[in-house]
Amino acid sequence: MHTHIMPREMPDFARKFGYGDFIMLDHIESGKANMMQGGKFFRQIKENCWNPEIRIPEYAKFNTQVQVVCTIPVLFSYWAKPEHGAEVARFLNDDLAKSIAPFKKNYIGLGTLPMQDTDLAIKELQHCKELGFPGVQIGSNINDKNLDEPEFFPIFEACQELGMAVFVHPWNMMGMAQMKKYWLPWLVGMPAETSRAICSMVFAGIFEKLPNLRVCFAHAGGSFIPTIGRIEHGFNCRPDLVAIDNDVNPRDYLGKFWVDCITHDADALKFIIDKVGSDKVCLGSDYPFPLGDLEIGKFVEEMNLPQNDLENVFSHSSLGWLGVNANQFD
């Protein structure tokens, strides 16, 4: 339920709009391309990052029939002018819907939204619903604004009303300028970003106000669950700072949202399952990127989990989060 895909060709949005470090692809050889950001090299990717057909046998090797696919966070373009961000989102969503349409038994799509503008985001959310997507992916912050900001609440409200699931993925990591060495933004910043997003939503009372909102957080919830003791203690010892918008203990929310299983560590995953329940832990991989679990679920299979827990992690939890029936993939 956590994989990424992008179009094979990206329009030259920078030229069209007259500004910005929009991503383009430079196809350097057959099956390989460089992602270019504002004319600078960002990352090299292979054909499995844009070709849905060749992915299917790759993940079939790991007993996986269906992938949930969503855009790469660097394509969010939240920093763009709202009308341009909406145009980028519409292009990405339409391209995704078209690319996976021939493979209905192998893919589920998640849309992307121009989160920098509430009205445009809700309009695109409705379009994602029309495209048949069961949910959307959003970033852990929106132009450095936390998810508790009032401008985002109507978007979450619309997600609940439309029955659209939400996948929160870390991006635009805090402190990137101060820790560029050693890949620290991805190793340190990403887990912190996800905890930032969860804490923001919990302390703002979003889950209290929207009890039917189905949210899943990437990378096993980042550092939130492992540090729940500290977060709870802060809530108890300084309610004047922490509990100003919601007086419910943050520990009470364990099991009320979903996380994926990407821990790369069996003991860590056992801890996560113990805290939130296997019915709230989904199979994630971050395919096709190397920091992900590219032997999809192999370490989970080797954990000697009860069969019920295995079935939850490998399918039931994701289906529940997305509100999707397994029969459609028969």
C-alpha positions as CSV (number, residue, x, y, z in Angstrom):
1,M,0.0,0.0,0.0
2,H,3.0,2.3,-0.1
3,T,4.7,2.5,-3.5
4,H,5.5,5.3,-5.9
5,I,5.1,5.9,-9.6
6,M,5.3,8.9,-11.9
7,P,4.6,9.7,-15.6
8,R,7.1,8.7,-18.2
9,E,7.1,12.3,-19.5
10,M,6.6,15.4,-17.5
11,P,5.6,18.7,-19.1
12,D,8.0,21.6,-18.9
13,F,6.0,23.3,-16.2
14,A,8.8,25.8,-15.4
15,R,8.8,27.1,-19.0
16,K,5.0,27.1,-19.1
17,F,4.5,29.0,-15.8
18,G,7.7,31.0,-16.0
19,Y,9.3,30.0,-12.7
20,G,10.0,27.1,-10.4
21,D,12.0,24.0,-9.9
22,F,9.5,21.6,-11.4
23,I,10.7,18.0,-12.0
24,M,11.4,16.9,-15.5
25,L,12.8,13.6,-16.8
26,D,15.9,13.2,-18.9
27,H,15.8,9.8,-20.5
28,I,19.5,9.1,-20.7
29,E,19.2,5.5,-22.1
30,S,16.7,2.8,-22.5
31,G,15.0,2.0,-19.2
32,K,16.8,4.8,-17.2
33,A,16.2,8.5,-16.6
34,N,17.5,11.3,-14.5
35,M,15.0,13.3,-12.5
36,M,16.0,16.9,-13.0
37,Q,14.9,19.6,-10.5
38,G,15.3,23.1,-11.8
39,G,18.0,21.9,-14.2
40,K,19.9,20.1,-11.4
41,F,20.3,16.4,-11.0
42,F,17.9,15.0,-8.3
43,R,17.8,11.2,-8.6
44,Q,18.3,8.5,-11.2
45,I,15.4,6.2,-11.7
46,K,14.6,3.1,-13.7
47,E,11.7,2.2,-15.9
48,N,9.9,0.5,-13.0
49,C,9.3,4.0,-11.7
50,W,7.0,4.9,-14.6
51,N,6.0,1.7,-16.4
52,P,3.2,-0.1,-14.6
53,E,3.4,-3.2,-16.8
54,I,7.0,-4.2,-16.0
55,R,6.4,-3.7,-12.3
56,I,3.9,-6.5,-12.1
57,P,6.3,-9.4,-12.5
58,E,8.8,-7.7,-10.2
59,Y,6.5,-7.6,-7.2
60,A,4.9,-10.9,-8.1
61,K,8.2,-12.5,-7.1
62,F,7.3,-11.6,-3.6
63,N,3.8,-13.1,-3.7
64,T,2.2,-9.6,-4.2
65,Q,-0.6,-9.2,-6.6
66,V,-1.7,-5.6,-6.0
67,Q,0.2,-2.4,-5.4
68,V,-1.2,0.9,-4.2
69,V,0.6,3.5,-6.2
70,C,1.0,7.2,-5.6
71,T,3.2,10.0,-6.9
72,I,6.7,10.8,-5.6
73,P,6.5,13.5,-2.9
74,V,9.0,15.8,-4.8
75,L,6.2,16.2,-7.4
76,F,3.7,17.6,-4.9
77,S,4.6,21.2,-5.9
78,Y,2.9,22.8,-2.9
79,W,5.2,25.7,-3.3
80,A,3.7,26.6,-6.7
81,K,1.0,29.3,-7.2
82,P,-2.3,27.6,-6.4
83,E,-3.6,27.5,-9.9
84,H,-0.4,26.0,-11.1
85,G,-0.3,23.5,-8.3
86,A,-3.8,22.5,-9.3
87,E,-2.7,22.0,-12.9
88,V,0.2,19.8,-11.9
89,A,-2.0,17.7,-9.6
90,R,-4.6,17.3,-12.3
91,F,-1.9,16.1,-14.8
92,L,-0.5,13.6,-12.3
93,N,-3.9,12.2,-11.3
94,D,-5.1,11.9,-14.9
95,D,-1.9,10.2,-16.0
96,L,-2.0,7.8,-13.0
97,A,-5.6,6.8,-13.7
98,K,-4.8,6.2,-17.4
99,S,-1.6,4.2,-16.8
100,I,-3.2,1.8,-14.3
101,A,-6.5,1.4,-16.1
102,P,-5.5,-1.7,-18.1
103,F,-4.3,-3.4,-14.9
104,K,-7.3,-3.3,-12.6
105,K,-6.4,-6.5,-10.7
106,N,-2.9,-5.2,-10.0
107,Y,-3.2,-1.6,-9.0
108,I,-5.0,0.9,-6.8
109,G,-4.3,4.6,-7.3
110,L,-4.0,7.4,-4.7
111,G,-4.4,10.9,-6.0
112,T,-2.5,14.0,-5.1
113,L,-3.9,17.4,-4.1
114,P,-2.9,21.1,-4.4
115,M,-2.8,21.4,-0.7
116,Q,-1.7,25.1,-0.8
117,D,-5.3,26.1,-1.6
118,T,-8.2,24.6,0.3
119,D,-10.9,25.1,-2.4
120,L,-8.7,23.8,-5.2
121,A,-7.7,20.8,-3.1
122,I,-11.3,19.9,-2.4
123,K,-12.1,20.3,-6.1
124,E,-9.3,17.9,-7.0
125,L,-10.3,15.5,-4.2
126,Q,-13.7,15.2,-5.9
127,H,-12.0,14.6,-9.2
128,C,-9.9,11.8,-7.6
129,K,-13.1,10.3,-6.4
130,E,-14.5,10.4,-10.0
131,L,-11.3,8.8,-11.3
132,G,-12.0,5.8,-8.9
133,F,-9.2,6.4,-6.5
134,P,-10.1,5.4,-2.9
135,G,-7.9,8.0,-1.4
136,V,-5.1,10.6,-1.7
137,Q,-1.5,11.1,-0.6
138,I,-0.5,14.3,1.2
139,G,2.7,15.6,2.7
140,S,3.7,15.7,6.3
141,N,3.7,19.5,6.1
142,I,2.4,22.0,3.6
143,N,5.1,24.7,2.9
144,D,6.3,24.2,6.5
145,K,2.7,24.6,7.9
146,N,1.6,21.7,10.2
147,L,-1.5,19.7,9.4
148,D,-3.4,21.2,12.3
149,E,-3.7,24.6,10.6
150,P,-7.4,25.5,10.2
151,E,-7.1,25.8,6.4
152,F,-6.5,22.1,6.1
153,F,-9.5,21.0,8.2
154,P,-12.1,21.4,5.4
155,I,-9.9,19.1,3.3
156,F,-9.9,16.4,5.9
157,E,-13.6,17.0,6.4
158,A,-14.2,16.5,2.7
159,C,-12.1,13.3,2.8
160,Q,-14.4,11.9,5.5
161,E,-17.6,13.0,3.7
162,L,-16.4,11.4,0.4
163,G,-15.0,8.3,2.2
164,M,-11.5,9.0,0.8
165,A,-8.6,7.5,2.7
166,V,-5.5,9.7,3.4
167,F,-1.9,8.6,3.2
168,V,0.5,11.0,4.9
169,H,4.1,10.8,3.6
170,P,7.1,12.7,5.0
171,W,8.6,15.3,2.7
172,N,10.3,18.8,2.8
173,M,12.1,17.5,5.9
174,M,12.7,20.0,8.8
175,G,16.4,20.9,9.2
176,M,17.5,19.8,5.7
177,A,19.8,22.7,5.4
178,Q,21.6,21.8,8.6
179,M,22.0,18.1,7.9
180,K,22.8,17.5,4.3
181,K,25.7,15.1,5.0
182,Y,25.2,11.4,5.5
183,W,21.7,11.4,3.9
184,L,20.4,12.6,7.3
185,P,17.2,14.2,6.0
186,W,16.0,10.7,4.9
187,L,17.4,8.9,8.0
188,V,16.6,11.4,10.7
189,G,14.3,13.9,9.2
190,M,11.7,11.6,7.7
191,P,10.8,9.8,11.0
192,A,10.6,13.1,12.8
193,E,8.4,14.6,10.0
194,T,5.9,11.7,10.4
195,S,5.7,12.2,14.1
196,R,5.3,15.9,13.5
197,A,2.3,15.1,11.3
198,I,0.7,12.7,13.8
199,C,1.2,15.0,16.8
200,S,-0.3,17.9,14.9
201,M,-3.4,16.0,14.0
202,V,-3.8,14.4,17.4
203,F,-3.2,17.6,19.5
204,A,-5.5,19.6,17.2
205,G,-8.3,17.1,17.9
206,I,-8.8,16.2,14.2
207,F,-9.5,12.5,15.0
208,E,-12.0,13.6,17.6
209,K,-13.8,15.9,15.2
210,L,-13.6,13.5,12.3
211,P,-13.9,10.0,13.8
212,N,-14.5,8.3,10.5
213,L,-11.5,9.8,8.8
214,R,-9.2,7.0,7.7
215,V,-5.5,8.0,7.8
216,C,-2.4,6.0,7.3
217,F,1.1,7.3,8.1
218,A,4.2,6.1,6.3
219,H,7.3,4.3,7.6
220,A,5.5,2.7,10.6
221,G,4.4,6.2,11.9
222,G,8.0,7.4,12.0
223,S,9.2,8.2,15.5
224,F,5.7,8.7,17.0
225,I,5.0,5.2,18.3
226,P,8.5,4.6,19.6
227,T,8.4,7.9,21.5
228,I,4.8,7.7,22.7
229,G,6.0,7.6,26.3
230,R,7.7,10.9,26.0
231,I,4.8,12.4,24.0
232,E,2.3,11.2,26.7
233,H,4.5,12.5,29.5
234,G,4.7,15.9,27.9
235,F,0.9,15.9,27.5
236,N,0.6,15.1,31.3
237,C,3.3,17.4,32.7
238,R,2.6,20.5,30.5
239,P,-1.0,20.4,29.5
240,D,-0.9,24.2,29.4
241,L,1.4,23.8,26.3
242,V,0.2,20.5,24.8
243,A,-3.4,20.0,25.6
244,I,-4.6,23.4,24.6
245,D,-6.9,22.1,21.8
246,N,-7.6,18.5,22.8
247,D,-7.6,17.1,26.3
248,V,-7.5,13.4,25.2
249,N,-4.3,11.5,26.0
250,P,-2.3,11.0,22.8
251,R,-1.8,7.3,23.8
252,D,-5.5,6.8,23.3
253,Y,-5.1,7.3,19.6
254,L,-2.9,4.3,19.2
255,G,-5.0,1.9,17.1
256,K,-7.2,4.7,15.7
257,F,-5.0,5.3,12.6
258,W,-3.0,3.1,10.3
259,V,0.7,2.8,9.7
260,D,2.7,0.8,7.3
261,C,5.2,-1.9,8.3
262,I,8.4,-0.4,6.9
263,T,10.7,-0.7,9.9
264,H,13.4,-2.9,8.4
265,D,13.6,-4.5,11.8
266,A,11.5,-7.3,13.2
267,D,11.7,-6.3,16.8
268,A,10.6,-2.7,15.9
269,L,7.6,-4.1,14.0
270,K,6.7,-6.4,16.9
271,F,6.6,-3.3,19.1
272,I,4.5,-1.4,16.6
273,I,2.0,-4.3,16.3
274,D,1.8,-4.6,20.1
275,K,1.0,-0.9,20.4
276,V,-1.5,-0.4,17.6
277,G,-2.7,-3.9,16.7
278,S,-2.0,-5.8,13.5
279,D,-5.3,-4.6,12.0
280,K,-3.8,-1.2,11.8
281,V,-0.5,-2.2,10.3
282,C,-0.4,-2.3,6.5
283,L,2.1,-3.9,4.1
284,G,4.4,-1.1,2.8
285,S,7.5,-1.2,0.7
286,D,8.3,2.2,-0.8
287,Y,9.0,0.4,-4.0
288,P,10.9,1.0,-6.2
289,F,13.3,3.2,-4.1
290,P,16.4,1.6,-2.4
291,L,15.5,2.9,1.1
292,G,12.3,0.8,0.9
293,D,11.6,-2.8,1.6
294,L,12.3,-4.2,-1.9
295,E,12.0,-7.8,-0.8
296,I,8.3,-7.0,-0.1
297,G,7.3,-8.4,3.3
298,K,10.0,-11.0,3.4
299,F,11.2,-10.0,6.9
300,V,7.5,-10.1,8.1
301,E,7.1,-13.6,6.8
302,E,10.2,-14.6,8.9
303,M,8.8,-13.2,12.2
304,N,6.7,-16.2,13.1
305,L,3.6,-14.0,13.6
306,P,0.2,-15.6,14.2
307,Q,-1.6,-16.3,11.0
308,N,-4.2,-13.7,11.8
309,D,-1.5,-11.0,12.2
310,L,0.1,-12.0,8.9
311,E,-3.2,-11.8,7.1
312,N,-3.9,-8.4,8.6
313,V,-0.5,-7.0,7.6
314,F,-0.5,-8.5,4.1
315,S,-4.0,-7.5,3.1
316,H,-6.8,-7.0,5.6
317,S,-5.5,-3.8,7.1
318,S,-4.9,-2.1,3.8
319,L,-8.3,-3.1,2.5
320,G,-9.9,-1.7,5.7
321,W,-8.0,1.6,5.5
322,L,-8.8,2.1,1.8
323,G,-12.4,0.9,2.1
324,V,-11.8,-1.6,-0.7
325,N,-13.3,-5.1,-1.2
326,A,-10.8,-7.9,-2.0
327,N,-13.3,-9.4,-4.4
328,Q,-12.5,-6.8,-7.1
329,F,-9.1,-8.4,-7.6
330,D,-10.3,-12.0,-8.2
